[in-house]
Amino acid sequence: MVSTSEAIAYAEICVYIPTFILTLFVVFRHGFKRQAGWIYLAIFSLIRVAGAGFKIAQSHNPTNKTDIEWAAILQSVGLSPLLLASMGLLKRVNVAANSGIANIITKRATAHSRRSRVIQIAALPTMIALALAIIGGTDEADSDASDISNGKKYMKIAVIMFFCIYLLLCALTVITMTDVGNAPRGEKRIYIAVLAALPLLAVRLLYSILAAFVNNNDFSIFGGKPLIQLFMAIIEEFVIVLFYTLVGLTSNKSEY
């Protein structure tokens, strides 16, 4: 009989393989500019397919330490590509909304330039948090008590960094609201997608916070309850990827 965790893993493979193909199409359609954000969706989809594969392998061979470790590591890195994608798409909206002649000759252009620079700089701590999450997941999968303790510490630092980056993303999204009216229709749709993704990212972030800081095995990345993970992480992640992929398919290639 297939376990709940294994069934969810099969479902992830079924939805993320076609999603990966669609995101690749979007990336080729819009170009390989990393700041556009869609490249991170392709990476994320690939991570989720690989993570689901390790979960299935773990279900069939629960004593295999490698499968357990990689399943947990790939699960723990979900926030980073979604935050990077959100920042990238928000930057695109900022560029489009502030590229008119009227804005170029006003102070607004300077404010936009600073905002875009902040978005670019935010990518660095996001990548650092990703590295810490990977290290933390690897150490927590170890049998040594010292490594497990260090892994939990790294994971807590990573989650705190993700939380700060999320707050920055929220602030930048609200500030961009004052300029989005100047953007083309397609860019407005991208902005709405980012805005709609914020509460979903909040739920996903809450799951990571509970997993890192609450001493409750139900939220653990190792053997936590599959249904909690499904409703607090997996569904939110997929809906965000769906939002961003759809606006990528319906938006014109950026001219900015």
C-alpha positions as CSV (number, residue, x, y, z in Angstrom):
1,M,0.0,0.0,0.0
2,V,1.3,3.5,-0.9
3,S,1.9,5.8,2.1
4,T,0.6,9.3,2.2
5,S,4.1,10.7,1.8
6,E,4.8,8.5,-1.2
7,A,1.4,9.5,-2.8
8,I,2.2,13.2,-2.4
9,A,5.7,12.6,-3.9
10,Y,4.1,10.9,-7.0
11,A,1.7,13.9,-7.3
12,E,4.6,16.3,-7.2
13,I,6.3,14.5,-10.0
14,C,3.1,14.5,-12.0
15,V,2.6,18.3,-11.7
16,Y,6.2,19.5,-11.7
17,I,7.4,17.7,-14.8
18,P,5.0,19.5,-17.1
19,T,5.5,22.7,-15.0
20,F,9.3,22.4,-15.6
21,I,8.7,22.2,-19.4
22,L,6.4,25.2,-19.3
23,T,8.9,27.2,-17.2
24,L,11.6,26.4,-19.6
25,F,9.4,27.6,-22.5
26,V,8.8,30.9,-20.5
27,V,12.6,31.2,-19.9
28,F,13.4,30.8,-23.6
29,R,10.5,33.2,-24.5
30,H,11.7,36.0,-22.3
31,G,15.4,35.3,-22.4
32,F,18.0,34.1,-19.9
33,K,18.3,37.3,-17.9
34,R,18.5,36.0,-14.4
35,Q,16.8,39.1,-12.9
36,A,13.6,38.3,-14.8
37,G,12.9,35.6,-12.2
38,W,11.5,32.8,-14.3
39,I,14.8,30.9,-14.4
40,Y,14.3,30.2,-10.7
41,L,11.0,28.6,-11.4
42,A,12.6,26.1,-13.7
43,I,15.3,25.4,-11.1
44,F,12.6,25.1,-8.4
45,S,10.5,22.6,-10.5
46,L,13.6,20.5,-11.1
47,I,14.4,20.5,-7.4
48,R,10.9,19.4,-6.5
49,V,11.0,16.5,-9.1
50,A,14.3,15.4,-7.7
51,G,13.1,15.7,-4.1
52,A,10.0,13.7,-4.8
53,G,12.1,11.0,-6.4
54,F,14.2,10.7,-3.3
55,K,11.0,10.5,-1.1
56,I,9.7,7.6,-3.2
57,A,13.1,5.9,-3.0
58,Q,13.1,6.5,0.8
59,S,9.6,4.9,1.1
60,H,10.9,1.8,-0.6
61,N,14.2,1.7,1.3
62,P,13.7,3.5,4.7
63,T,17.1,2.6,5.9
64,N,19.0,4.3,3.1
65,K,20.6,7.3,4.7
66,T,21.4,9.0,1.4
67,D,17.7,9.0,0.3
68,I,16.6,10.4,3.6
69,E,19.2,13.1,3.6
70,W,18.6,14.3,0.0
71,A,14.8,14.2,0.4
72,A,15.1,16.5,3.5
73,I,17.7,18.8,1.9
74,L,15.7,19.3,-1.3
75,Q,12.6,20.0,0.8
76,S,14.4,22.6,2.9
77,V,15.5,24.7,-0.1
78,G,12.1,25.6,-1.4
79,L,11.9,29.2,-0.1
80,S,15.1,30.5,-1.8
81,P,14.2,30.1,-5.5
82,L,10.6,31.4,-4.8
83,L,11.9,34.5,-3.1
84,L,14.5,35.0,-5.9
85,A,11.8,34.6,-8.5
86,S,9.5,37.1,-6.7
87,M,12.4,39.6,-6.4
88,G,13.3,39.2,-10.1
89,L,9.7,39.7,-11.3
90,L,9.3,42.7,-9.0
91,K,12.4,44.3,-10.4
92,R,11.1,43.8,-13.9
93,V,7.8,45.6,-12.9
94,N,9.9,48.5,-11.4
95,V,11.9,48.9,-14.6
96,A,8.8,48.9,-16.8
97,A,6.9,51.3,-14.6
98,N,9.8,53.8,-14.5
99,S,11.1,53.8,-18.0
100,G,9.0,56.6,-19.5
101,I,10.6,60.0,-20.4
102,A,8.7,61.8,-17.7
103,N,10.2,59.6,-15.1
104,I,13.7,59.8,-16.5
105,I,13.8,63.5,-15.9
106,T,12.4,63.4,-12.4
107,K,13.6,62.2,-9.0
108,R,11.5,59.1,-9.4
109,A,14.1,57.6,-11.7
110,T,16.7,57.9,-8.9
111,A,14.3,56.2,-6.4
112,H,13.6,53.5,-8.9
113,S,17.3,52.9,-9.5
114,R,17.8,52.6,-5.7
115,R,14.9,50.2,-5.4
116,S,16.3,48.0,-8.3
117,R,19.7,48.0,-6.6
118,V,18.2,46.9,-3.3
119,I,16.4,44.0,-5.1
120,Q,19.7,43.0,-6.7
121,I,21.6,43.1,-3.4
122,A,18.9,41.0,-1.7
123,A,19.8,38.1,-4.0
124,L,23.1,37.7,-2.1
125,P,21.6,37.0,1.4
126,T,19.0,34.8,-0.2
127,M,21.7,32.6,-1.7
128,I,23.6,32.6,1.7
129,A,20.4,31.5,3.4
130,L,20.1,28.8,0.8
131,A,23.6,27.5,1.5
132,L,22.9,27.5,5.2
133,A,19.7,25.6,4.7
134,I,21.6,22.9,2.7
135,I,24.3,22.7,5.3
136,G,21.7,22.5,8.1
137,G,19.7,19.8,6.3
138,T,22.9,17.8,5.7
139,D,24.0,18.0,9.3
140,E,20.6,17.2,10.7
141,A,20.5,14.0,8.7
142,D,23.7,12.9,10.4
143,S,23.7,10.5,13.3
144,D,26.3,12.5,15.3
145,A,24.6,14.6,18.1
146,S,27.1,17.5,17.5
147,D,26.3,17.6,13.8
148,I,22.6,17.5,14.5
149,S,22.9,20.4,16.9
150,N,24.9,22.4,14.4
151,G,22.4,21.6,11.6
152,K,19.5,22.9,13.7
153,K,21.5,26.1,14.4
154,Y,22.3,26.7,10.7
155,M,18.7,26.0,9.8
156,K,17.5,28.6,12.3
157,I,19.8,31.2,10.9
158,A,18.7,30.4,7.4
159,V,15.0,30.7,8.4
160,I,15.6,34.1,10.1
161,M,17.3,35.3,7.0
162,F,14.4,34.1,4.8
163,F,12.0,35.9,7.2
164,C,14.0,39.2,6.8
165,I,14.1,38.8,3.0
166,Y,10.4,38.2,3.0
167,L,9.7,41.4,4.9
168,L,11.9,43.3,2.5
169,L,10.0,41.8,-0.4
170,C,6.7,42.9,1.2
171,A,8.0,46.4,1.7
172,L,9.3,46.7,-1.9
173,T,6.0,45.3,-3.2
174,V,4.0,47.9,-1.3
175,I,6.3,50.8,-2.4
176,T,6.1,49.6,-6.1
177,M,2.3,50.0,-5.8
178,T,2.7,53.8,-6.2
179,D,4.4,53.3,-9.7
180,V,2.7,50.2,-11.1
181,G,-0.1,52.3,-12.7
182,N,2.5,53.6,-15.2
183,A,3.5,50.0,-16.3
184,P,2.1,48.2,-19.4
185,R,-0.8,45.9,-18.8
186,G,1.3,42.7,-18.9
187,E,3.6,44.1,-16.2
188,K,0.6,45.0,-14.1
189,R,-0.4,41.3,-14.2
190,I,3.1,40.3,-13.1
191,Y,2.8,42.7,-10.2
192,I,-0.6,41.3,-9.2
193,A,0.9,37.8,-9.3
194,V,3.7,38.9,-6.9
195,L,1.2,40.5,-4.7
196,A,-1.0,37.4,-4.6
197,A,2.0,35.2,-3.9
198,L,2.9,37.1,-0.6
199,P,0.3,35.5,1.7
200,L,1.2,32.1,0.2
201,L,4.9,32.7,0.8
202,A,3.9,33.7,4.4
203,V,2.3,30.3,5.0
204,R,5.3,28.5,3.5
205,L,7.6,30.6,5.7
206,L,5.5,29.9,8.8
207,Y,6.0,26.1,8.1
208,S,9.8,26.6,8.0
209,I,9.7,28.7,11.2
210,L,7.7,26.0,13.0
211,A,10.1,23.3,11.6
212,A,13.1,25.2,12.8
213,F,12.0,26.6,16.1
214,V,9.2,24.5,17.5
215,N,10.1,21.2,19.2
216,N,7.3,19.3,17.5
217,N,8.0,16.3,15.3
218,D,4.9,17.0,13.2
219,F,6.7,19.9,11.6
220,S,10.1,18.2,11.3
221,I,11.7,18.0,7.8
222,F,12.6,14.4,8.9
223,G,9.5,12.3,9.3
224,G,7.1,15.2,9.9
225,K,3.4,14.7,9.1
226,P,2.9,14.6,5.3
227,L,-0.5,16.3,5.4
228,I,0.8,19.3,7.3
229,Q,3.6,19.6,4.8
230,L,1.0,19.3,2.0
231,F,-1.3,22.1,3.2
232,M,1.4,24.4,4.6
233,A,4.2,24.1,2.0
234,I,3.6,21.9,-1.1
235,I,0.2,23.5,-2.2
236,E,1.5,27.0,-1.6
237,E,4.6,26.4,-3.5
238,F,2.8,25.0,-6.5
239,V,0.2,27.8,-6.6
240,I,3.0,30.4,-6.6
241,V,4.8,28.6,-9.4
242,L,1.5,28.4,-11.3
243,F,0.8,32.2,-10.9
244,Y,4.3,33.1,-12.1
245,T,4.3,30.7,-15.0
246,L,0.9,31.9,-16.2
247,V,1.9,35.5,-16.2
248,G,5.1,34.5,-18.0
249,L,3.1,32.8,-20.7
250,T,0.8,35.8,-21.1
251,S,3.3,38.7,-20.8
252,N,5.3,40.1,-23.7
253,K,9.1,39.9,-23.7
254,S,10.5,42.9,-21.8
255,E,11.8,45.8,-23.9
256,Y,13.5,47.4,-20.9
